[in-house]
Amino acid sequence: MKRLLPFIFLVSAPAYADMTHNISSSVKFESLSAASTADKVGSSYSISGNNITTVDSNSASTLGGFGDTTNGVPSISFPSATQATSGEAFSFSTSYLEGDATPGSAITVGTVPNFSDLTSTSAGSVGTAAVALDNHNITMTPGTGTGIVITGQFVVDLTIE
């Protein structure tokens, strides 16, 4: 009997623990605003060749290129190219991209500048979009909404110390 006495105390000893249980639900409903982004494209010029002679309009040996700038766009001179040695292989290539002009004044709100790289989005419309939150369910229905973001979260937290 004395041998069983310590086991009886272990079996019958009460256990104590702090336990916390939380359940939370949340929903975030956003309607995006109208926005426009514009990136001004710069000018570029390149020339390459093999076994050629280049001459500009002033009869100077040159590769051509950019000159004075007006409204953010440089003037350009293109050379003429002739084969340096007749009958031999040659190559010639030139390319030019005219960049966007710099606006002379600040852009008016609601207008879009004439830049080459332009992205514009209209304002969001909730339409028939709906969100329902009850006991343990989140129901999100985008419906006919456009430009909306619906985020739902359901969290169960159990802490035992």
C-alpha positions, 0 to 999 in steps of 0.5 A: 500500500505504501508503494502505491501512495505516491502514484495516487498523489500523481494521479489525483493532483490537479493540473492548472493552465492558462488558456486563451481562445480568440476568434475574429473576423474582418473585411476590408472593402476598397474602391480604387481611385482614377489614376494616370501615369506617364513616362517621357521617352527620350530621344536616341540615335545610333549608327554603325557600319563597315567599309563606308564613308559618311559625310554630313550636309556641310561636307564634313566627315561626321557620324551625324547626331544630336544638335540643339534642343527645343522643348526637350527634343534635340535636332538631328543630322543624318549623314550620307554614306558611301561605300569606301572601296568599290566591290568590297563588302560593306554594311551600314545601319542607322536608327533614330527615335524622336523622344517626347516633347517637354510640356511648356507648363504644368499639366492641368488636373484631369488632362493627360500629356501626350507622352509615349508611355501612358497608362490610365485607369478609371475610378472604381465602381462598387456596383452590386459588390457585397460583403456579408459577415456572420458567425464564422463565415465571410461571403464576398461577392464582386457582382458588377463592381469594377476597380474594387478590392475585397479582403476577408480574414478569419482568425482563430487563436488558441494560446495555452500556457 
